[in-house]
Amino acid sequence: MGIPVSKEKLAEFVGRELGVSDWMAIDQDRINLFADATLDHQFIHVDPDRAKAETPFGGTIAHGFLTLSLVPSLLLPVRIEPEGLKMALNYGLDRVRFMEPVRTGDRIRARASVTAVTERSPRQILIKSEITVEIENNPKPALVAEALGLYLF
């Protein structure tokens, strides 16, 4: 599951799109579970009637951090899997912008491109990727992020 590659050829991915995930539906149950997990029960996320009446969104919206947290699972089929990899760690984000709210019932998918590959040591490679989470039938993305993955060999 993913893109097999030799460690020596990782740099060849710079400037290339890795791929696009399948669509994932964002329903109220998922939003409510995230609200419970993060203790963020703001009405715009968990109260459909009030959100419809008091917001410009027409109903509830997903937390931006819910959308961001789904990126690793969305991109599982298109991630790079170098030979000899012991583990890959989320090393952080250089930039995240939440561009458009994800409304309850929307479907999202993620697109990834490699922007840099840096060998930190013979056993560590840092990969920077640009991630875009798209909303079906919406020209604006939900978010754009620069993500860092640390690959340990």
N, C-alpha and C positions, 0 to 999 in steps of 0.2 A: 504494500500500500504506500504509494509515494513514487518518487523519481529516483531510481538507483543511479549512482555515479561514483567514480573513483574520487578519492580525496584530492588527487592532483588536478582533476578537471573542474573543480568547484568554481574557479575564477572564470571559466567559460560561460557561466550563467549570468554574469553581470550584464545588465541591460536587457535581459530576457524576461519575458513573462513566463511564470511557472505554470499557470493555468487558472481556471475558474472553477469554483465549487458548484455543487448542486444547490438548488433553491432550498431554503428552510423557512417554514412558516413560523411566525411569531404570534402566539396566541395569548389570551389573558391568563391562562393557567401558568405558562412559563414566566410571564411578567410578575404574577403574584408570588411565585416561588422565589424569584430573584429578590423581590421586595422583602419577603420574610428572611431570606438569607443575609441581606445587607441592612435590614432595619430601615429601609427607605420606603415608607408607605405614603409618600406624597400623593395627593388625590389625582394628579395628572397621570399616574401610573395604575392606580388600583380602584378608582371609583368611576366606572363608565358613565353613569348618569351625570355626575357633577362635571366630569371632564367634557362631556358633550355640551353641557349648558354653559360652562365658564371658560372654555379654552377655544382657540382657533383651530384645534386639531380635529374636531368632530368626534372625539372619543379619547380613550386612553392611548398613551404612547409608551414604548419600551424605554427603560433607563438607557442612557447612552453607554454606561458601563456594562449593561447586559449585552448590548450589541458587540462591544469590544471583547467581552469575555468569550463570545462564541467564535471568534476568529480562529483560534487553534483547531477546534473541532471541524469548522467549515473547511479549513485548508489541509486537513489530514491527507486527503488523496493526492494533493499536488505538492506536498513538501519534498524537499531534497533529502535523500537518504544515502549519505556517503558510505562506502565500504569501510568497515572497521569502526564505525561509530559506536561508542559506548552509550552515550546519552546526549540528548539535546535539551538545553535549558532556555527558558524565557529569560533573556538578559535585560529586558526593559524596552522602553519606547523613547525615541528621540522627539517625536512630535505626534500629537493626536488632535484632530479637529473633527468635531461632531457637526456635520454639514446640514443634515436634514433629519427630522424626527422619524422614527420607525413607528408607524401606527399599528395598533392591534389588528391582526389579520393580514398585515403585509408579509411578503416573502422577501428574504434577503439572500444574497450570495456574496462570496468574497473572491477577490482577484488579487494575485500577488506577483510582484516583479522583484528580482534581486537587483539591488543598487550598489552593493559593495561586499567584497569577501576579503577579510583581513586575517592573516595567520598571526596569532598572538604568541604561539610557541608550536613546536612540532605536534603537540597533543591538544591544541586548542585553536579553533577557527571561529571567528565572529562573522556572522552573515547579517547584513542589513537588507531589509526588504521593504518595499512600499506596498501597503495593503489598502485596498479600496473595498468597502462594503457597499454593494449596490442594492437598491430597492426596486423590485419588479415594477415596471411601468412608471418609473420616476426617473427623469433625467439627472437629478441631483443624487449624489451618493449619500448614504447615511453617515459614513465616516471615511477619513483618509488618515493613515498612520504610517510612521516609520518604525518598524519593529526590529528588534535585535535578538538574534538567536545565537547562543554559544554552543558550539559543537565540540564535544569532548571525545578524544580518541584514545 
